[in-house]
Amino acid sequence: MESNAKILVIDDEIKICDNVEKILSKSGFEVIKAMSAKEALDKMAKEAFSLLISDIVMPETNGLELLRLV
């Protein structure tokens, strides 16, 4: 299945990001990873995403605070 959807995965644990990317890529999604809310916001300022998948418990800015900023 080919998809044009671009998904931003946000998690401070690289293994989680890599595993989610592996699963979604197999389904044809383009996956971009961010290791922090700040990095995610920087990426969102430069390009549009169809979906955000974020960890809730992260240092500095948690996933719920990130949601409020989006």
VOVO-348129 format. One record per residue: x, y, z of N, C-alpha, C in turn; residue in three letters. Coordinates in Angstrom, 3 decimals. Atoms other than C-alpha are relative to their C-alpha. Last residue first. Layout:
REM VOVO-348129
site n.px: X	n.py: Y	n.pz: Z	ca.px: X	ca.py: Y	ca.pz: Z	c.px: X	c.py: Y	c.pz: Z	code: Ala
...
This chain:
REM VOVO-348129
site n.px: 0.316	n.py: 0.291	n.pz: 1.403	ca.px: 0.163	ca.py: 22.774	ca.pz: 18.040	c.px: -1.347	c.py: 0.562	c.pz: -0.273	code: Val
site n.px: -0.767	n.py: -0.909	n.pz: 0.855	ca.px: 1.281	ca.py: 24.424	ca.pz: 21.262	c.px: -0.289	c.py: -0.196	c.pz: -1.484	code: Leu
site n.px: 0.532	n.py: -1.362	n.pz: -0.167	ca.px: -1.448	ca.py: 22.758	ca.pz: 23.337	c.px: 0.693	c.py: 0.997	c.pz: -0.927	code: Arg
site n.px: 1.318	n.py: -0.039	n.pz: 0.630	ca.px: -0.445	ca.py: 19.358	ca.pz: 21.934	c.px: -0.614	c.py: 1.393	c.pz: 0.093	code: Leu
site n.px: -0.231	n.py: -0.098	n.pz: 1.439	ca.px: 3.166	ca.py: 20.012	ca.pz: 22.929	c.px: -1.324	c.py: 0.108	c.pz: -0.743	code: Leu
site n.px: -0.377	n.py: -1.397	n.pz: 0.236	ca.px: 2.054	ca.py: 20.656	ca.pz: 26.509	c.px: 0.257	c.py: 0.234	c.pz: -1.487	code: Glu
site n.px: 1.223	n.py: -0.795	n.pz: -0.137	ca.px: 0.269	ca.py: 17.304	ca.pz: 26.447	c.px: 0.277	c.py: 1.484	c.pz: -0.203	code: Leu
site n.px: 0.877	n.py: 0.150	n.pz: 1.150	ca.px: 3.337	ca.py: 15.544	ca.pz: 25.053	c.px: -1.279	c.py: 0.808	c.pz: 0.074	code: Gly
site n.px: 0.607	n.py: 1.321	n.pz: 0.173	ca.px: 5.702	ca.py: 16.859	ca.pz: 27.711	c.px: -0.972	c.py: 0.003	c.pz: -1.183	code: Asn
site n.px: 1.398	n.py: -0.182	n.pz: 0.390	ca.px: 7.999	ca.py: 19.865	ca.pz: 27.350	c.px: -0.618	c.py: -1.372	c.pz: -0.218	code: Thr
site n.px: 0.256	n.py: -1.379	n.pz: 0.424	ca.px: 11.318	ca.py: 19.799	ca.pz: 29.245	c.px: -1.473	c.py: 0.219	c.pz: -0.314	code: Glu
site n.px: -0.610	n.py: -1.102	n.pz: -0.755	ca.px: 11.784	ca.py: 16.025	ca.pz: 29.548	c.px: -0.344	c.py: 1.349	c.pz: -0.635	code: Pro
site n.px: -1.286	n.py: -0.390	n.pz: 0.582	ca.px: 9.280	ca.py: 13.655	ca.pz: 27.954	c.px: 0.581	c.py: 1.123	c.pz: 0.848	code: Met
site n.px: -1.013	n.py: -0.293	n.pz: -1.019	ca.px: 6.289	ca.py: 11.735	ca.pz: 29.324	c.px: 1.348	c.py: 0.241	c.pz: -0.684	code: Val
site n.px: 0.531	n.py: -0.957	n.pz: -0.975	ca.px: 3.422	ca.py: 11.965	ca.pz: 26.829	c.px: 1.087	c.py: 0.425	c.pz: 0.974	code: Ile
site n.px: -0.110	n.py: 0.499	n.pz: -1.361	ca.px: 5.084	ca.py: 10.340	ca.pz: 23.813	c.px: -0.606	c.py: 1.065	c.pz: 0.919	code: Asp
site n.px: -0.921	n.py: -0.510	n.pz: -1.006	ca.px: 3.872	ca.py: 11.794	ca.pz: 20.565	c.px: -0.060	c.py: -0.786	c.pz: 1.297	code: Ser
site n.px: 0.051	n.py: 1.031	n.pz: -1.034	ca.px: 2.359	ca.py: 10.599	ca.pz: 17.314	c.px: 1.047	c.py: 0.385	c.pz: 1.030	code: Ile
site n.px: -1.063	n.py: -0.045	n.pz: -1.000	ca.px: 1.603	ca.py: 13.494	ca.pz: 14.982	c.px: -0.233	c.py: -1.134	c.pz: 0.982	code: Leu
site n.px: 0.249	n.py: 0.561	n.pz: -1.325	ca.px: -0.447	ca.py: 13.002	ca.pz: 11.821	c.px: 1.224	c.py: 0.182	c.pz: 0.881	code: Leu
site n.px: 1.367	n.py: 0.514	n.pz: -0.047	ca.px: -0.825	ca.py: 14.459	ca.pz: 8.328	c.px: -0.378	c.py: -0.452	c.pz: 1.399	code: Ser
site n.px: 0.125	n.py: 1.423	n.pz: -0.304	ca.px: 2.311	ca.py: 16.566	ca.pz: 8.663	c.px: -1.473	c.py: -0.382	c.pz: 0.037	code: Phe
site n.px: 1.296	n.py: 0.449	n.pz: -0.520	ca.px: 3.160	ca.py: 19.938	ca.pz: 7.146	c.px: 0.010	c.py: -1.515	c.pz: 0.203	code: Ala
site n.px: 0.786	n.py: 0.861	n.pz: 0.877	ca.px: 6.687	ca.py: 21.277	ca.pz: 6.755	c.px: -1.275	c.py: -0.468	c.pz: 0.688	code: Glu
site n.px: -0.583	n.py: 0.106	n.pz: 1.336	ca.px: 9.111	ca.py: 23.890	ca.pz: 8.075	c.px: -0.826	c.py: -0.831	c.pz: -0.973	code: Lys
site n.px: -0.075	n.py: -1.348	n.pz: 0.565	ca.px: 7.350	ca.py: 25.107	ca.pz: 11.236	c.px: 0.481	c.py: -0.039	c.pz: -1.453	code: Ala
site n.px: 1.348	n.py: -0.395	n.pz: 0.411	ca.px: 6.369	ca.py: 21.508	ca.pz: 12.008	c.px: -0.029	c.py: 1.398	c.pz: -0.602	code: Met
site n.px: 0.333	n.py: 0.744	n.pz: 1.220	ca.px: 10.058	ca.py: 20.503	ca.pz: 12.024	c.px: -1.381	c.py: 0.402	c.pz: -0.520	code: Lys
site n.px: -0.866	n.py: -0.496	n.pz: 1.077	ca.px: 10.932	ca.py: 23.231	ca.pz: 14.532	c.px: -0.331	c.py: -0.683	c.pz: -1.321	code: Asp
site n.px: 0.531	n.py: -1.311	n.pz: 0.382	ca.px: 7.935	ca.py: 22.279	ca.pz: 16.680	c.px: 0.824	c.py: 0.617	c.pz: -1.125	code: Leu
site n.px: 1.253	n.py: 0.217	n.pz: 0.727	ca.px: 9.075	ca.py: 18.643	ca.pz: 16.674	c.px: -0.588	c.py: 1.325	c.pz: -0.480	code: Ala
site n.px: -0.371	n.py: 0.484	n.pz: 1.333	ca.px: 12.635	ca.py: 19.598	ca.pz: 17.658	c.px: -1.246	c.py: -0.215	c.pz: -0.859	code: Glu
site n.px: -0.616	n.py: -1.126	n.pz: 0.710	ca.px: 11.253	ca.py: 21.634	ca.pz: 20.548	c.px: 0.388	c.py: -0.397	c.pz: -1.417	code: Lys
site n.px: 1.081	n.py: -0.879	n.pz: 0.444	ca.px: 8.949	ca.py: 18.792	ca.pz: 21.601	c.px: 0.564	c.py: 1.176	c.pz: -0.789	code: Ala
site n.px: 0.496	n.py: -0.915	n.pz: -1.030	ca.px: 11.924	ca.py: 16.454	ca.pz: 21.736	c.px: -1.140	c.py: 0.826	c.pz: -0.580	code: Ser
site n.px: -0.362	n.py: 0.503	n.pz: -1.325	ca.px: 13.539	ca.py: 13.514	ca.pz: 19.905	c.px: -0.477	c.py: 0.899	c.pz: 1.137	code: Met
site n.px: -0.500	n.py: -1.098	n.pz: -0.828	ca.px: 11.866	ca.py: 14.138	ca.pz: 16.561	c.px: 0.222	c.py: -0.544	c.pz: 1.399	code: Ala
site n.px: -0.142	n.py: 0.178	n.pz: -1.448	ca.px: 11.314	ca.py: 11.527	ca.pz: 13.852	c.px: 0.514	c.py: 1.277	c.pz: 0.649	code: Lys
site n.px: -1.038	n.py: -0.917	n.pz: -0.450	ca.px: 9.929	ca.py: 11.862	ca.pz: 10.321	c.px: 0.039	c.py: -0.116	c.pz: 1.518	code: Ile
site n.px: -0.128	n.py: -0.263	n.pz: -1.435	ca.px: 7.958	ca.py: 8.972	ca.pz: 8.858	c.px: 1.192	c.py: 0.915	c.pz: 0.254	code: Val
site n.px: -1.277	n.py: -0.690	n.pz: -0.179	ca.px: 6.695	ca.py: 8.662	ca.pz: 5.283	c.px: 0.076	c.py: 0.414	c.pz: 1.461	code: Glu
site n.px: -0.008	n.py: -1.369	n.pz: -0.506	ca.px: 3.907	ca.py: 6.107	ca.pz: 5.318	c.px: 1.416	c.py: 0.561	c.pz: 0.021	code: Phe
site n.px: -0.087	n.py: -1.007	n.pz: 1.051	ca.px: 3.834	ca.py: 3.070	ca.pz: 3.056	c.px: 0.007	c.py: 1.442	c.pz: 0.460	code: Gly
site n.px: 1.346	n.py: -0.261	n.pz: 0.516	ca.px: 2.585	ca.py: 0.434	ca.pz: 5.487	c.px: -0.009	c.py: 1.141	c.pz: -1.012	code: Ser
site n.px: 0.441	n.py: 1.220	n.pz: 0.680	ca.px: 6.110	ca.py: -0.906	ca.pz: 6.035	c.px: -1.391	c.py: 0.167	c.pz: -0.601	code: Lys
site n.px: -0.631	n.py: 0.005	n.pz: 1.326	ca.px: 7.127	ca.py: 2.668	ca.pz: 6.861	c.px: -0.413	c.py: -1.223	c.pz: -0.810	code: Ser
site n.px: 0.754	n.py: -0.889	n.pz: 0.889	ca.px: 4.623	ca.py: 2.727	ca.pz: 9.719	c.px: 0.568	c.py: 0.018	c.pz: -1.418	code: Leu
site n.px: 1.366	n.py: 0.497	n.pz: 0.193	ca.px: 6.068	ca.py: -0.333	ca.pz: 11.469	c.px: -0.755	c.py: 0.848	c.pz: -1.021	code: Ile
site n.px: -0.075	n.py: 1.283	n.pz: 0.710	ca.px: 9.724	ca.py: 0.647	ca.pz: 11.027	c.px: -1.397	c.py: -0.524	c.pz: -0.336	code: Lys
site n.px: -0.345	n.py: -0.280	n.pz: 1.397	ca.px: 9.071	ca.py: 4.261	ca.pz: 12.045	c.px: -0.001	c.py: -1.287	c.pz: -0.827	code: Glu
site n.px: 1.217	n.py: -0.564	n.pz: 0.604	ca.px: 7.312	ca.py: 3.129	ca.pz: 15.229	c.px: 0.250	c.py: 0.294	c.pz: -1.479	code: Val
site n.px: 0.996	n.py: 1.071	n.pz: 0.126	ca.px: 10.275	ca.py: 0.897	ca.pz: 16.077	c.px: -1.284	c.py: 0.494	c.pz: -0.653	code: Asn
site n.px: -0.419	n.py: 0.933	n.pz: 1.052	ca.px: 12.852	ca.py: 3.624	ca.pz: 15.350	c.px: -1.025	c.py: -1.108	c.pz: -0.221	code: Asp
site n.px: 0.122	n.py: -0.670	n.pz: 1.302	ca.px: 11.025	ca.py: 6.247	ca.pz: 17.392	c.px: 0.325	c.py: -0.962	c.pz: -1.139	code: Cys
site n.px: 1.445	n.py: -0.124	n.pz: 0.250	ca.px: 10.684	ca.py: 3.830	ca.pz: 20.327	c.px: -0.226	c.py: 0.637	c.pz: -1.366	code: Ile
site n.px: 0.496	n.py: 1.340	n.pz: 0.349	ca.px: 14.370	ca.py: 2.892	ca.pz: 20.119	c.px: -1.494	c.py: 0.026	c.pz: -0.306	code: Lys
site n.px: -0.263	n.py: 0.296	n.pz: 1.408	ca.px: 15.337	ca.py: 6.595	ca.pz: 20.005	c.px: -0.521	c.py: -1.370	c.pz: -0.418	code: Ile
site n.px: -0.703	n.py: 1.285	n.pz: 0.060	ca.px: 13.706	ca.py: 7.339	ca.pz: 23.358	c.px: 0.141	c.py: -0.421	c.pz: -1.459	code: Glu
site n.px: -1.381	n.py: -0.226	n.pz: -0.430	ca.px: 12.817	ca.py: 11.048	ca.pz: 23.635	c.px: 0.817	c.py: -1.292	c.pz: 0.028	code: Asp
site n.px: -0.304	n.py: 0.769	n.pz: -1.209	ca.px: 9.695	ca.py: 10.467	ca.pz: 21.567	c.px: 1.456	c.py: 0.230	c.pz: 0.357	code: Asp
site n.px: -0.745	n.py: -0.748	n.pz: -1.003	ca.px: 7.987	ca.py: 12.402	ca.pz: 18.785	c.px: 0.159	c.py: -0.852	c.pz: 1.250	code: Ile
site n.px: -0.057	n.py: 0.804	n.pz: -1.222	ca.px: 6.853	ca.py: 10.644	ca.pz: 15.596	c.px: 0.918	c.py: 0.715	c.pz: 0.986	code: Val
site n.px: -1.069	n.py: -0.434	n.pz: -0.895	ca.px: 5.846	ca.py: 12.976	ca.pz: 12.758	c.px: -0.103	c.py: -0.794	c.pz: 1.293	code: Leu
site n.px: 0.262	n.py: 0.114	n.pz: -1.433	ca.px: 3.773	ca.py: 11.253	ca.pz: 10.078	c.px: 1.226	c.py: 0.437	c.pz: 0.784	code: Ile
site n.px: -1.267	n.py: -0.213	n.pz: -0.699	ca.px: 3.674	ca.py: 12.149	ca.pz: 6.382	c.px: -0.307	c.py: 0.064	c.pz: 1.487	code: Lys
site n.px: 0.078	n.py: -0.581	n.pz: -1.338	ca.px: 0.753	ca.py: 10.706	ca.pz: 4.456	c.px: 1.384	c.py: 0.069	c.pz: 0.634	code: Ala
site n.px: -0.704	n.py: -1.277	n.pz: 0.025	ca.px: 1.423	ca.py: 10.113	ca.pz: 0.768	c.px: 0.024	c.py: 0.640	c.pz: 1.374	code: Asn
site n.px: 0.689	n.py: -1.112	n.pz: -0.648	ca.px: 0.545	ca.py: 6.440	ca.pz: 1.011	c.px: 0.848	c.py: 1.253	c.pz: -0.118	code: Ser
site n.px: -0.769	n.py: -1.235	n.pz: 0.106	ca.px: 1.413	ca.py: 3.372	ca.pz: -1.038	c.px: -0.820	c.py: 1.146	c.pz: 0.586	code: Glu
site n.px: 0.847	n.py: -1.178	n.pz: 0.000	ca.px: 0.000	ca.py: 0.000	ca.pz: 0.000	c.px: 0.889	c.py: 1.236	c.pz: 0.000	code: Met
